[in-house]
Amino acid sequence: MKCVDEQPVLMDQSSKPRRGRPKKSSVESLDTRELLLRAGMKILTETGFVRSGIDPILKSVGVPKGSFYHYFSSKEAFGLAVLARYRRYFEAKLDSFLLDDAFSPLERLQRFAQDAQDGIVRHDFKRGCLVGNLEQESNLLSEVFREQLQATYHSWQTRVATCLLDSQKHGEIDIKVSISELSYAFWMGWEGAVHRSRLMKSTQPLSLFMMFFIQAIQVKAD
């Protein structure tokens, strides 16, 4: 359509559409990176890092290998990014249960454990804990990886310790060791129970661990 004065409108050369494929927007780039991280979380929780190849991850989200290296400089860089993404995801899950004041502190921990058991059944015992899987491969991982794994455990232990301290203040538990040591012991036992549950394809190890853990710390009724 022409202007009112009927003069033709000249197109600025800089505004002409460029030929070829348009550049991906920052949103599209973020989405692709997020898709890769989510696919990585799924596969690494099933098979671990060392045995996992990049190709199945790329195939699952339809991303060519060349594009993968646009987002991650190496497989290790990708693995570290997946670990960081999983850590944020799991911290949010822990917070959703352990900070829920609709329940007593000890009930919060038990509800988290029950949700984890439901999840492992839902995934047919194929998925475990990504951090636990990586820990089993720690002798094959770089020092940077090992440091990030320890930092992740420390973050989770701090959250459980806060819940246990709250439980102690409410008079629910009676312990002879420090809260930090108890939280440390919880995660050692929990990860072992997760691995055994996957081996047996049964939630019995997780249920048994939680039963002994709660009985060991809970205030006994008179």
Secondary structure, 3 states (H helix, E strand, C coil): CCCCCCCCCCCCHHHCCCCCCCCCCHHHHHHHHHHHHHHHHHHHHHHCCCCCCHHHHHHHHCCCHHHHHHHCCCHHHHHHHHHHHHHHHHHHHHHHHHCCCCCCHHHHHHHHHHHHHHHHHHCCCCCCCHHHHHHHCHHHCCHHHHHHHHHHHHHHHHHHHHHHHHHHHCCCECCCCCHHHHHHHHHHHHHHHHHHHHHHCCCHHHHHHHHHHHHHHECCCC
